[in-house]
Amino acid sequence: MDRIKYAPYKDKVQTPEKAALLIKNRDVLGVSGFTKAGDSKTVLPQVAERALYEDLKVTVLSGASLGYDTDADLAKNGALYKRMPFQADPTLRKSINNHEVLYVDQHLGQTADMLQSIDTFKIDVAIIEAVAVTEEGYIIPTTSVGNSPIFTEKADKIIIEINKTFPETLAGVHDVKFLKKQPHRDVIPIRDPDTRIGVPYIKIDPEKVAAIVFTEVPDSPAVIAAPDEKTTAISNHILGFLEKEVDEGRLTESLLPLQAGIGKTANAILSGFTKSRFKNLTMYSEVLQDSTFELFDSGKLVFASASSITVTEECSRRVFGDFEKYKDKLVLRPQNISNAAEVISRLGVIGINTAIEFDIYGNVNSTHITGTKMMNGIGGSGDFARNGYLSIFACPSMSKGGKISHIVPMVSHTDHTEHDVDILVTEQGLADIRGLAPIERARVIIENCVHPEYKEQLTQYFEEAYKQGGHTPHILQKAFSWHTRFKNQGTMKIQEYADDHA
C-alpha cells in the first residue's frame, strides 16, 4: 500500500478477478504495454478467462505487442473482436488471418492522433500498469509509456495495476507531454534526444479510477538470439557504410540519433556499434533492447530516448538491479512523441529497420507473407522511414534452405515505397539507392544484395522487363511468379537455375 500515495485510492484496491468484472461485452479497452513491456499482467488475463464461460468480446488497443500469452489467450478464448495497432503473437496472428479477429495495422505514431480526431471512438476502460501513484493520484508508469496517456484521457474508467516487481527508482525516468488535437498542436520542442518537455507521470482524473490491483509479475522477457554469421555481416555492412559517410564528411563519428527496430537482426546491428570507431552516440527510438545497455556499458552510447524497455531476463536483472546506473542516461516518452514525424525530422534520425522482402526497385514489405497473411504489423518503421535522415532496411538475402529469396521482382505487399527507402542491406552487401532512377536502383540492388543462387534468375527478369520499356520496367504476368511458384512448388527457384546451383 505504500506505493499508493493518494489516500482515496486505498479504498479501491481489489482483486484482479473483481476488477475484470468492470469490463463489459463489446467494451473498447486501452491497455498499457509496448513490445512486452509495462503491459497488464493480471486484469487482462482475467478478461480472457471470463470469455471461456460467458459472452464477452472486446476491442483491445495497446501501444504495441503484449507479453506472455495475453494476446494468445484473448484470441483462442474468443474474447477479441478487434485488435490494434500492433501484435506479435502466433496464436493471434492465426486468428487474424482466419478472419476470426479484426486487425487494424497502424503506424505506431498515429494511434493517439486517430483517437483524438475521431470523437466517436471512445475508450470504455483503460488498464494501465504503474510502479506507483503520486500524492495527486497520478500514474507513474513502469517500463513503457506507449499510448497510456491518450487511453487515460479518453477512458470512462481506469484500472491501475501496481507492479511491485519494478523498483520505485523508475520514478523520474518518464517524460509525459499531452499533445493538443490537430490542427491546434504546438511545436514539440525536442531539439536533442535528452530534451525533456513534460512531467514524470501521467496526469489523470482521479474520479475515473475504478479499481487498483497489485501484481508482482515481471515483464515477459525478450528472447533474442545471439548474432550469427548473417546478422553480423549485415551489421558490418551498415557500419562500413556509416564509416564511409563520416570519411566523406556527411556525418561525424557521433553520427546522428539512432533508431532500430526489435528482434534478432536489429539487436545484432546495434551490438556491432560496441566495436566500432563511433563514439558519443545517442538514440531516439521506440524500444531499448539489450544492445542499448551493451552500448551504455561500452561507453559508446551517452543517451537514449524511447517509449519502452524490452530486454532479456538476464539483462533485466542487471539493469533493474542497479537502475540508478542508467537512470540519468535515458528517458521514456509517449509513442506519439517518440515516433513524432516532426521530432524525427528535426533530429535527423538514422532509422534501421527490418523487412520481410524488398524488390528490385526499393519497395519494402515488412508485414505480409506472400502478400496476404499478416505477420506482426508495420510498427513504427514507417514513422522513421518517411521522416528520418537515413532510412535503412535489412533482411537476409535468402532463407528456408534457398527456397525463398527475400529480394523479388515486385513485393507482394508494400509498406514502404521506394520514395522512403535510402539503403537496403543483406548479408551479401549493401545498396545505396539515394538519387538513383528505377533502372539504376535495380542494377545496384541485384548486384549488391541478392544471393548468388538467385542473382542470375533476377537479372534475367529485369533484363526481359527492361526490353519492354517503361520508367519502372515490369512484366506484369511474371511480377508475382516467384510468390506463386513458392506457393505451388515450395520454392521460388526456376528449375533451370536450381539445377545450376545443385
C-alpha positions in Angstrom: 0.0 0.0 0.0 3.0 2.3 0.4 3.1 2.7 -3.4 -0.3 4.4 -3.3 0.5 8.0 -2.2 -3.1 9.2 -2.8 -5.2 8.1 0.1 -8.7 7.9 -1.6 -7.3 5.1 -3.9 -6.7 2.8 -1.0 -10.4 2.0 -0.7 -10.4 1.0 -4.4 -7.9 -1.9 -4.1 -9.4 -5.1 -5.4 -8.5 -8.5 -6.7 -7.8 -8.8 -10.4 -10.9 -11.1 -10.7 -13.2 -8.4 -9.3 -11.6 -5.6 -11.3 -12.0 -7.6 -14.5 -15.8 -7.6 -13.9 -15.8 -3.9 -14.6 -15.3 -4.8 -18.3 -18.5 -5.5 -20.3 -19.2 -7.2 -23.6 -18.3 -5.0 -26.6 -16.2 -2.6 -24.5 -13.2 -0.9 -26.0 -10.1 -1.3 -23.8 -7.0 0.9 -23.9 -4.2 -1.1 -22.3 -0.6 -0.2 -21.4 2.2 -2.1 -23.0 4.7 -1.7 -25.7 6.7 -4.7 -27.0 6.0 -6.8 -24.0 6.9 -4.0 -21.6 4.6 -2.4 -19.0 1.5 -4.4 -20.0 -1.4 -5.6 -18.0 -0.4 -8.9 -16.3 -3.4 -9.6 -14.1 -6.6 -7.9 -15.2 -6.4 -8.5 -19.0 -5.7 -12.2 -18.5 -8.8 -12.4 -16.3 -10.8 -10.9 -19.2 -9.5 -13.8 -21.3 -10.5 -16.3 -18.6 -14.0 -14.8 -18.4 -14.5 -15.3 -22.1 -14.3 -19.0 -21.7 -17.5 -19.0 -19.8 -19.5 -16.0 -20.9 -20.4 -14.0 -24.0 -17.6 -11.4 -23.9 -15.9 -9.8 -26.9 -13.8 -6.7 -26.6 -11.7 -4.4 -28.7 -8.1 -4.0 -27.4 -5.9 -1.1 -28.2 -2.3 -1.0 -26.8 1.0 0.7 -27.5 2.4 -2.4 -29.3 2.6 -6.1 -28.6 1.7 -7.6 -25.2 3.7 -10.1 -23.2 3.3 -13.7 -22.1 0.2 -15.4 -23.6 -2.2 -12.5 -23.1 -2.9 -11.9 -26.8 -3.0 -15.7 -27.4 -5.5 -16.4 -24.6 -7.7 -13.5 -25.6 -7.7 -14.8 -29.2 -8.2 -18.6 -28.5 -10.9 -17.9 -25.9 -12.9 -15.8 -28.4 -12.5 -12.6 -26.3 -11.2 -10.4 -29.2 -13.4 -8.6 -31.6 -10.8 -6.2 -32.9 -7.1 -5.6 -32.1 -4.9 -2.6 -32.9 -2.3 -1.2 -33.6 0.3 -4.0 -33.4 0.7 -7.6 -32.3 3.4 -10.3 -32.4 1.7 -13.4 -31.1 1.4 -16.6 -33.3 -2.0 -17.6 -32.0 -3.5 -14.1 -32.5 -1.8 -13.9 -35.9 -3.6 -17.1 -36.9 -6.9 -15.8 -35.7 -6.4 -12.6 -37.7 -5.5 -14.5 -40.9 -8.5 -16.8 -40.4 -10.8 -13.8 -40.1 -11.7 -14.6 -36.5 -10.3 -11.3 -35.2 -10.3 -7.9 -37.0 -6.9 -6.2 -37.0 -6.0 -2.6 -37.7 -2.4 -2.2 -38.5 -1.2 1.3 -37.9 1.9 3.5 -37.8 2.6 3.5 -34.0 3.0 7.2 -34.0 -0.6 7.8 -35.3 -2.9 5.9 -32.9 -3.2 8.8 -30.5 -3.9 11.2 -33.3 -6.7 8.9 -34.6 -8.3 8.7 -31.1 -8.2 12.5 -30.9 -9.6 13.1 -34.3 -12.4 10.6 -34.2 -14.5 11.8 -31.3 -16.9 8.9 -31.5 -14.1 6.4 -30.9 -14.4 6.1 -27.2 -12.3 4.1 -24.7 -14.6 2.4 -22.1 -11.8 1.1 -19.8 -8.1 1.9 -19.6 -5.9 -0.7 -17.9 -2.5 0.9 -17.0 0.5 -0.7 -15.2 2.2 1.6 -12.7 5.2 1.5 -10.4 3.4 3.8 -8.0 0.7 6.5 -7.7 1.6 10.1 -6.8 0.1 12.2 -4.0 -2.2 13.8 -6.6 -3.4 10.4 -7.8 -1.3 10.4 -11.0 0.2 7.3 -12.6 4.0 6.7 -12.6 4.4 4.1 -15.4 6.7 1.1 -15.3 8.8 0.1 -18.4 6.7 1.7 -21.1 4.6 4.8 -21.7 3.2 3.9 -25.1 -0.3 5.1 -25.7 -1.2 5.2 -22.0 -1.7 9.0 -21.8 -4.3 9.1 -24.5 -6.0 6.0 -23.2 -6.5 7.5 -19.7 -7.6 10.8 -21.3 -10.3 9.1 -23.4 -11.4 6.4 -21.0 -14.6 6.4 -18.9 -12.9 4.2 -16.3 -9.3 3.5 -15.3 -7.9 0.4 -13.7 -4.4 0.8 -12.3 -2.1 -2.3 -11.9 0.7 -1.5 -9.5 3.6 -3.8 -10.2 5.9 -4.2 -7.2 8.5 -6.1 -9.2 9.9 -2.9 -10.5 12.0 -0.6 -8.3 10.5 2.7 -7.3 13.7 4.2 -8.7 11.9 4.1 -12.1 10.0 7.2 -11.0 11.5 10.2 -12.8 12.6 8.4 -16.0 9.4 9.2 -17.8 8.7 12.4 -19.7 5.0 12.7 -20.4 3.5 15.5 -22.5 -0.1 15.6 -23.7 -0.3 16.9 -27.3 -3.3 19.1 -28.4 -5.7 17.9 -31.0 -4.6 18.7 -34.6 -4.6 21.4 -36.0 -4.2 23.2 -32.8 -1.0 21.5 -31.7 2.1 23.4 -30.6 5.6 22.7 -31.7 7.1 19.7 -29.9 10.3 21.4 -28.6 12.6 18.4 -28.6 16.0 19.5 -30.0 18.1 16.7 -28.7 17.4 13.2 -27.5 17.8 14.2 -23.9 15.4 17.2 -24.1 12.6 16.9 -21.5 9.4 18.7 -22.2 6.8 17.1 -19.8 6.3 15.6 -16.4 7.4 12.2 -15.0 3.9 10.9 -14.6 0.6 10.5 -16.4 -1.9 13.1 -15.2 -5.4 11.6 -14.8 -8.7 12.5 -13.4 -8.8 10.5 -10.0 -12.6 10.3 -10.3 -12.2 7.9 -13.3 -10.2 5.4 -11.2 -12.5 2.4 -10.6 -10.0 -0.1 -9.3 -6.5 -0.6 -8.1 -4.8 -4.1 -8.2 -1.4 -5.2 -7.2 0.9 -7.6 -9.1 4.4 -8.9 -8.8 4.7 -10.4 -12.3 7.8 -9.2 -14.2 7.7 -8.2 -17.9 7.7 -11.0 -20.3 11.4 -11.4 -21.2 12.6 -10.7 -24.7 14.0 -13.7 -26.5 16.9 -12.6 -28.6 19.2 -15.0 -30.4 22.9 -14.2 -30.4 24.3 -12.6 -33.5 25.1 -15.2 -36.2 27.1 -15.1 -39.4 24.3 -13.4 -41.4 23.3 -10.8 -38.9 26.9 -10.0 -38.1 27.6 -9.5 -41.9 24.6 -7.2 -42.1 25.8 -5.2 -39.1 29.3 -4.9 -40.7 27.9 -3.7 -44.0 25.9 -0.9 -42.2 28.9 0.1 -40.1 31.1 0.2 -43.2 28.6 2.4 -44.9 28.4 4.8 -42.0 32.2 4.9 -41.7 32.3 6.0 -45.4 29.7 8.7 -44.6 32.0 10.0 -41.9 35.1 9.8 -44.1 33.3 11.8 -46.8 32.2 14.5 -44.4 28.4 13.8 -44.3 28.4 12.6 -40.7 30.7 12.9 -37.7 31.8 10.0 -35.5 28.9 10.7 -33.2 26.6 10.1 -36.3 23.0 11.3 -35.7 20.4 9.8 -33.2 19.9 6.1 -34.0 16.6 4.2 -34.2 16.4 0.5 -34.5 13.5 -2.0 -34.7 13.2 -5.0 -32.5 14.4 -8.6 -32.8 17.5 -10.6 -33.7 18.7 -8.6 -36.7 18.2 -5.1 -35.2 19.8 -6.2 -31.9 22.8 -7.6 -33.8 23.2 -4.4 -35.8 23.3 -2.2 -32.7 25.6 -4.6 -30.9 28.1 -4.1 -33.7 28.5 -0.5 -32.7 30.2 -1.6 -29.5 33.3 -2.5 -31.5 33.1 0.4 -34.0 35.0 3.7 -34.3 31.9 5.7 -33.4 31.6 7.5 -30.1 29.2 9.7 -28.1 26.3 8.0 -29.8 22.7 8.8 -29.0 19.4 7.1 -29.7 15.9 8.5 -30.5 14.0 5.2 -30.9 10.9 3.3 -29.8 12.4 0.4 -27.8 15.5 -0.1 -25.8 16.8 -3.6 -26.1 19.8 -5.5 -24.6 22.1 -3.9 -27.2 21.2 -0.4 -25.9 22.6 -1.3 -22.5 25.6 -3.0 -24.1 26.3 0.3 -25.8 25.9 2.1 -22.4 28.3 -0.3 -20.7 30.9 0.0 -23.5 30.9 3.8 -23.2 29.8 4.2 -26.8 26.2 5.5 -26.0 25.6 8.6 -23.9 21.8 8.9 -24.0 18.8 7.1 -25.3 15.2 8.2 -25.7 12.4 5.7 -26.4 8.9 4.6 -25.4 9.8 1.3 -23.7 12.5 -1.0 -22.3 12.2 -4.6 -23.6 15.1 -6.8 -22.5 16.0 -10.4 -21.9 15.7 -11.9 -18.4 19.5 -11.6 -17.7 19.6 -8.0 -18.9 16.5 -7.1 -16.9 18.2 -8.4 -13.6 21.3 -6.4 -14.4 19.5 -3.2 -15.4 16.8 -3.0 -12.8 19.0 -4.4 -10.1 21.1 -1.2 -10.4 18.8 1.1 -12.2 20.5 4.3 -10.8 23.4 3.4 -13.1 21.3 4.1 -16.2 18.6 6.4 -15.0 20.2 9.7 -16.0 21.0 8.2 -19.4 17.6 7.5 -20.7 14.0 8.8 -21.0 10.7 7.1 -21.8 8.1 9.0 -23.7 4.6 8.5 -25.1 4.8 6.9 -28.5 3.1 9.8 -30.3 6.3 11.8 -29.3 8.9 9.0 -29.6 7.5 8.5 -33.1 6.6 12.0 -34.0 7.4 13.0 -37.6 8.3 16.5 -36.5 10.9 15.4 -34.0 12.4 12.6 -36.1 12.9 15.0 -39.0 14.3 17.8 -36.8 16.9 15.4 -35.1 17.8 13.7 -38.4 17.3 10.2 -37.0 19.1 7.3 -38.7 16.4 4.6 -38.9 17.4 1.0 -39.1 14.5 -1.5 -39.6 13.9 -5.0 -40.9 12.0 -6.2 -43.9 10.3 -9.4 -44.9 11.2 -8.7 -48.5 12.1 -5.9 -50.9 12.0 -5.7 -54.6 14.5 -4.6 -57.3 13.2 -1.0 -57.2 13.4 -0.5 -53.5 9.9 -1.1 -52.3 9.7 -2.8 -48.9 7.2 -5.3 -47.5 7.6 -5.5 -43.7 4.2 -7.0 -42.7 2.7 -9.6 -45.0 3.8 -13.1 -46.0 3.1 -13.7 -49.8 1.0 -10.5 -49.8 -1.9 -11.7 -47.8 -1.0 -13.2 -44.4 -0.3 -10.7 -41.6 2.9 -11.3 -39.7 3.2 -8.7 -37.0 2.5 -5.2 -38.3 4.2 -2.1 -39.6 5.0 -0.9 -36.1 7.0 2.3 -36.0 9.2 1.6 -39.0 7.2 3.9 -41.3 7.4 6.8 -38.9 11.2 6.7 -39.1 11.5 5.7 -42.8 9.5 8.6 -44.1 10.9 11.3 -41.8 14.4 10.4 -40.8 17.8 11.5 -42.2 18.6 8.0 -43.4 16.2 5.1 -43.9 17.9 1.7 -43.8 16.1 -1.7 -44.2 17.8 -5.0 -43.7 16.9 -8.7 -44.1 18.7 -11.9 -45.1 19.0 -12.4 -48.9 17.7 -16.0 -48.8 16.0 -18.4 -46.3 14.4 -21.8 -45.9 17.4 -23.6 -47.4 17.3 -21.5 -50.5 13.6 -21.9 -51.2 12.9 -18.2 -50.6 14.6 -15.2 -52.0 13.9 -12.0 -49.9 14.7 -9.9 -53.0 11.9 -10.3 -55.6 10.8 -8.7 -58.8 7.8 -6.9 -57.1 7.0 -7.0 -53.4 3.7 -8.8 -52.7 2.6 -6.1 -50.3 4.1 -2.6 -50.0 4.6 -0.9 -46.6 7.4 1.4 -47.5 7.6 2.7 -51.1 10.8 3.3 -53.0 10.4 7.0 -52.1 11.0 6.3 -48.4 14.0 4.0 -48.6 17.6 5.0 -48.8 19.7 1.9 -48.0 19.0 -1.8 -48.5 21.2 -4.4 -47.0 21.5 -8.2 -46.7 24.4 -10.4 -45.6 25.6 -10.2 -49.3 26.1 -6.5 -49.3 24.6 -3.0 -49.2 22.8 -1.0 -51.9 22.8 2.8 -51.5 19.9 3.8 -53.7 19.8 7.5 -52.9 19.4 9.6 -56.0 19.1 6.7 -58.4 16.4 6.2 -61.1 14.5 2.9 -61.0 16.6 1.1 -63.6 19.8 2.2 -61.7 18.3 1.0 -58.4 17.5 -2.4 -59.9 21.1 -3.0 -61.1 22.6 -1.9 -57.8 20.2 -4.0 -55.7 20.7 -7.1 -57.8 24.5 -6.7 -57.8 24.9 -6.0 -54.1 22.1 -7.6 -52.2 20.8 -10.8 -54.0 22.1 -14.2 -53.0 24.3 -15.8 -55.8 21.7 -18.6 -56.2 19.1 -16.1 -57.3 21.2 -13.4 -59.0 21.0 -14.8 -62.5 17.3 -15.5 -62.2 16.5 -12.0 -61.0 18.9 -10.4 -63.6 17.0 -12.3 -66.4 13.7 -11.0 -65.1 15.0 -7.4 -65.1 16.6 -7.5 -68.5 13.5 -9.0 -70.1 11.4 -6.3 -68.4 13.8 -3.6 -69.5 13.4 -4.6 -73.1 9.7 -4.0 -72.9 10.3 -0.4 -71.8 8.7 1.8 -69.1 10.1 4.0 -66.4 9.9 1.1 -63.9 10.1 -1.9 -66.1 7.9 -4.9 -65.1 6.5 -8.0 -66.8 3.1 -8.0 -65.1 2.3 -11.6 -65.9 5.5 -12.6 -64.2 5.9 -10.0 -61.4 4.4 -12.3 -58.7 5.5 -15.5 -60.3 8.2 -16.0 -57.6 5.5 -16.0 -54.9 3.1 -18.2 -56.8 5.9 -20.6 -57.6 6.7 -20.8 -53.9 3.0 -21.4 -53.1 2.6 -24.1 -55.8 6.1 -25.7 -55.8 7.6 -24.9 -52.4 10.4 -22.8 -53.9 11.0 -19.5 -55.7 13.7 -21.0 -57.9 13.0 -21.8 -61.5 14.2 -25.3 -62.1 17.0 -24.5 -64.6 18.6 -22.1 -62.1 18.1 -24.6 -59.3 20.0 -27.2 -61.4 22.8 -24.7 -61.9 23.3 -24.4 -58.2 22.7 -28.0 -57.2 
